[in-house]
């Protein structure tokens, strides 16, 4: 009975978000208790991997953010490749609306952040923090609403969030790269070439590609480019089909998912969500950095996602998700403001100073929680049946598809 209940929990769409939330709350409790020195000390402790005279020596927090999160990005890359080759991103026509909504949902938060931090040059590097969407949290909240929303809305949010992740990956690659070491980048071409060959030969076993991906991770890390990108790159060399017709990509995606959502991402959340509230005043909460992040997630995402969707539909360039009302779409736009995992990750790339990182946590957590509450409330209040206007639009869509 207990095993069945556990199995049902882990299979539920909301379970990943619940575990993530528990990890974040636990981090906040520990960070504001007598355990804080041990929490901070453990995350600051250096771990070294040495091979001869060369090696890697990093504090635990960076092993988590650079190492474990590379596995998270490997899964993101697998999902992206799956959707591009076989899923929701295969048909370009289906990508237009969520794709442009994702663009709007990245540009507007960045503009809101910049507007509030214009006079603070030291915080300009955090412009991309509110541009991200946390897929697990957003879909978890949508699942809590139940069948009051049409299934097309889940597809819309999932596609938007996936494209949002792709945008975040590109931002990290182009804007958060440290000093480049070209010698290591050239060496990285060796495992890339071997992975390309193995992919083209329809390899059945993926262990060689994973091992080469680990070598690529080390070389990319040494090059100055952010190492988590090695996870995404490796994912695109995992074959969709091997010569026996099986799918190594689907097998790896299925195997990794529980470890990523129930182990790696919660560990990341526990290590990065520890907001220290001692000494924080109301003026600190409303200072440009946390306010820019929070309003970017809350207002920027809503304006960007909903505004872009409304404009494209009214201009006749795209059609609303089938069965969805404008209130449904506004609720999803609010859910897109749940930044959490990716926002905290980009925050860690933007600021090394502990004071600024604490402000980043305040902004991300407050903005994400408020966005979740708004999105959930709006979707719960949205009518389960369409209005006359919406039914007419849906009938026009069906007629057009039939023709």
Steps between C-alpha positions, in 0.01 A plus 500: 500500500776743599705410193197561278444841661866590450484387138189712443672800661813476286290453186294811577567821307499704820747283694813663354374844598412380852847351561658818362287715731591285803871533417470879467312535830755272671783719369334813640443335839861379525642835378313681777575257782798408716596257221589786263880492572505128414282555190721784377819321597404181316410689180829694520715191559741425217504163325790415272537245223869468413670317213875556508564873501159582354169495677181675600460667838164664571272566797207260538250764382679517162520121470122505538439797266757403235504122538161369612319765298681378189290183539190720529599673175567160343135414568389842366702430184341155462151650533585773249629248245196275553257790450689632195522161329172334601292721724341840545780693329509282186237700311619863463137620485437368852805682635409852384264597783682347802833592340419868465331495844828365641694781329263759646526325836877541495528853363244672726640368831848612394364848414315523833818398683712755311247778560524445876880453503595772253675708767677195651777391257623238747176301457468523120644150456183351651275604210433140389397368844124568460497379137482129591205267571513193725328217308448267799345767721284657227360167377453386860279801579309450173440135596354615836227684308386166357265465204373858525748593227513352147781256421620733223601747771743251652658448156524880459668546841733203452612619155544856629707377797717274282573787261559721802764251619659506156515879520656478847764257367589744221516788749739302721717412198526855364478723806633299793824368359814578698841566347542265205788251480507400134739208555239315707227588251706345218559189713121481555463439125654152546220349716249690285634336182492153658143551628395613151648184349332275759166674441521459124591131534173432688671385820283291732691555826501858625769454769783606262315824415437570871870443580601729215246752632680492837831573323326780309368640832854526643638664185210746472539586871872566449429708188299761692167421331241391757538124546128418517481567125696176454191318627279653230755434226546136609123447493481590131743217417283233667327320208122509466515156335774239488553242223260260675219755506522565875528852647807563719379860548160398640661238724748750645233769538275257688788377720628848589168673574440366853861567606491854362160602641519317833872525579707743293258794479401475872871492596552809283201669665622414850847637419380820332170603660632570849387861545648652815224717649699627798553875464284522184275807513207610285729743318729207409206308352404802289855582389561498120648146471231288674220732385621484139507120511161467674319748275675356195358156585156629600425793267760445226400139432129579500539797265745317272321164469140625503576812293685309228228230488221758478680695225568192285141374530346842428730548199392161363855361510409222746197352676433451868552151649184302422235538770694765696353836601697821543474455877663157464784653299546777756524235775767312304688829443506546877627141552784577256626739769603207721872528437650311795758241378626677185473847659707394803747333265546814287515705822798290611672577168422872533623566854773350717451737793299339785301818565382526139422126485279534808311781323473280189341225712253746653399627154473155339306339785257788550442546126451126442262453794285801406492386134392151610220640719373732225514229233328238715228743613425624148484148356274381784264792436509467121181349354535133413284560192574756230305815445301544175786699347753229584272225366466688171881530475543127575238412237689713246823315589331160453346608169836629375672173597232295321549703182 
